[in-house]
């Protein structure tokens, strides 16, 4: 099975794709003549809906805990913003059909549960210490000594082509 096929079979990714499709449907019922909603809410909703599956794909393609967590943070932010943006449409008189709004918010709630399990499965032992301190695994601090500092490495030992005979 190819990496793309694996991704498309991944339940979190599938849910993200559903969220994207529902978001597309929801913005179709927003009146085209409502300039404010079209220029703000619609644009930001589509942006957030596109970020989620893209960042899942990126995170699935890498093994490092810190990079997976960075992507997870962006996914969480986009999903939460999309949830709020959809909720704000409940108060728009121009949108008479509220079913898409409720459907999208329910899908995001289901996504959140899958997301929690996904993040819990990240390998905390496969990381590069984050000197900014945001994406270190539990028990690792930005102030800790980097274990890689103990590895003696001289690039000249590997890149000195002049000495070869």
C-alpha positions as CSV (number, residue, x, y, z in Angstrom):
1,X,0.0,0.0,0.0
2,X,1.4,3.4,-0.9
3,X,1.9,6.2,1.6
4,X,-1.0,8.1,-0.1
5,X,-3.3,5.1,0.2
6,X,-2.3,4.7,3.9
7,X,-3.1,8.4,4.5
8,X,-6.5,8.1,2.8
9,X,-7.4,5.1,5.0
10,X,-6.3,6.9,8.2
11,X,-9.5,7.8,10.2
12,X,-8.3,11.2,11.3
13,X,-7.5,12.2,7.8
14,X,-10.8,10.9,6.5
15,X,-12.6,13.0,9.2
16,X,-10.6,16.0,8.1
17,X,-11.6,15.5,4.5
18,X,-15.3,15.3,5.7
19,X,-14.9,18.5,7.5
20,X,-13.5,20.1,4.4
21,X,-16.4,18.9,2.3
22,X,-19.0,20.0,4.8
23,X,-17.3,23.4,5.0
24,X,-17.5,23.7,1.2
25,X,-21.2,23.0,1.4
26,X,-21.8,25.4,4.2
27,X,-20.1,28.3,2.4
28,X,-22.3,27.6,-0.6
29,X,-25.4,28.6,1.3
30,X,-23.9,31.9,2.5
31,X,-25.4,34.6,0.3
32,X,-23.0,35.8,-2.4
33,X,-24.1,39.4,-2.0
34,X,-23.1,39.4,1.7
35,X,-19.7,41.0,1.2
36,X,-18.7,41.0,4.9
37,X,-19.3,37.2,5.3
38,X,-17.7,36.4,1.9
39,X,-14.5,38.4,2.6
40,X,-14.0,37.4,6.2
41,X,-15.8,34.3,7.4
42,X,-15.9,32.3,4.2
43,X,-12.2,33.0,3.4
44,X,-11.1,32.0,6.9
45,X,-13.3,29.0,7.1
46,X,-12.0,27.6,3.9
47,X,-8.4,28.4,4.9
48,X,-8.9,26.5,8.2
49,X,-10.7,23.6,6.5
50,X,-7.8,23.2,4.1
51,X,-5.0,23.4,6.7
52,X,-6.3,20.5,8.7
53,X,-5.9,17.6,6.2
54,X,-2.6,19.2,4.9
55,X,-1.0,19.3,8.3
56,X,-2.2,15.8,9.1
57,X,-0.5,14.6,6.0
58,X,2.6,16.4,6.9
59,X,2.7,15.0,10.5
60,X,2.0,11.5,9.2
61,X,5.0,11.8,6.9
62,X,7.5,12.4,9.7
63,X,8.5,10.6,12.8
64,X,10.0,13.3,15.1
65,X,7.8,14.1,18.1
66,X,8.5,17.8,18.1
67,X,7.6,18.2,14.5
68,X,4.4,16.1,14.9
69,X,3.4,18.2,17.9
70,X,4.1,21.4,15.9
71,X,1.7,20.2,13.2
72,X,-0.8,19.0,15.8
73,X,-0.8,22.5,17.3
74,X,-1.6,24.1,14.0
75,X,-4.4,21.5,13.4
76,X,-5.9,22.2,16.8
77,X,-5.9,25.9,16.2
78,X,-7.5,25.6,12.7
79,X,-10.2,23.2,14.0
80,X,-11.1,25.4,16.9
81,X,-11.3,28.5,14.8
82,X,-13.5,26.7,12.2
83,X,-15.7,25.5,15.0
84,X,-16.2,29.1,16.3
85,X,-16.6,30.5,12.7
86,X,-19.3,28.0,12.0
87,X,-21.0,28.8,15.3
88,X,-21.0,32.5,14.5
89,X,-23.0,31.8,11.4
90,X,-26.0,30.7,13.7
91,X,-26.7,34.4,14.3
92,X,-26.7,35.4,10.6
93,X,-30.3,36.0,9.5
94,X,-29.2,35.5,5.9
95,X,-28.6,31.8,6.6
96,X,-31.9,30.1,7.0
97,X,-30.6,26.5,6.8
98,X,-28.7,25.8,10.0
99,X,-28.2,22.1,9.4
100,X,-24.8,22.5,7.8
101,X,-23.6,24.5,10.8
102,X,-24.7,21.8,13.3
103,X,-23.3,19.1,11.0
104,X,-19.9,20.8,10.8
105,X,-19.6,21.4,14.5
106,X,-20.6,17.8,15.2
107,X,-17.9,16.6,12.8
108,X,-15.3,18.8,14.5
109,X,-16.3,17.3,17.9
110,X,-15.8,13.8,16.5
111,X,-12.5,14.9,15.0
112,X,-11.4,16.2,18.3
113,X,-11.8,12.7,19.9
114,X,-9.8,11.0,17.1
115,X,-7.2,13.8,17.4
116,X,-6.7,13.2,21.1
117,X,-5.9,9.5,20.5
118,X,-3.7,10.3,17.5
119,X,-1.5,12.7,19.6
120,X,-1.3,10.3,22.5
121,X,0.3,7.8,20.1
122,X,3.2,10.1,19.2
123,X,6.6,8.5,20.0
124,X,8.0,10.7,22.8
125,X,11.4,9.1,22.5
126,X,11.9,10.2,18.9
127,X,12.6,13.9,19.1
128,X,15.1,16.6,18.6
129,X,15.2,19.0,21.7
130,X,13.2,22.1,21.0
131,X,15.3,25.0,22.3
132,X,12.2,27.2,22.3
133,X,10.6,24.8,24.8
134,X,7.2,24.5,23.0
135,X,7.3,21.0,21.5
136,X,9.5,18.9,23.8
137,X,8.2,15.6,25.0
138,X,7.1,15.4,28.7
139,X,10.1,15.6,31.0
140,X,12.3,17.5,28.6
141,X,13.0,21.1,29.1
142,X,14.5,23.7,26.8
143,X,17.0,24.4,29.5
144,X,18.2,20.8,29.6
145,X,21.6,19.9,28.1
146,X,21.1,18.7,24.5
147,X,22.3,15.0,24.5
148,X,23.6,15.5,21.0
149,X,26.2,17.9,22.3
150,X,28.1,14.9,23.7
151,X,28.6,13.4,20.3
152,X,31.9,14.3,18.9
153,X,31.5,15.2,15.3
154,X,34.1,16.7,13.0
155,X,32.7,17.3,9.6
156,X,36.2,17.4,8.2
157,X,36.5,13.7,9.0
158,X,33.8,13.0,6.5
159,X,34.1,15.9,4.0
160,X,37.9,16.1,3.6
161,X,38.2,14.9,0.0
162,X,41.7,16.4,-0.5
163,X,43.4,13.8,1.6
164,X,42.0,10.8,-0.3
165,X,44.4,9.1,-2.6
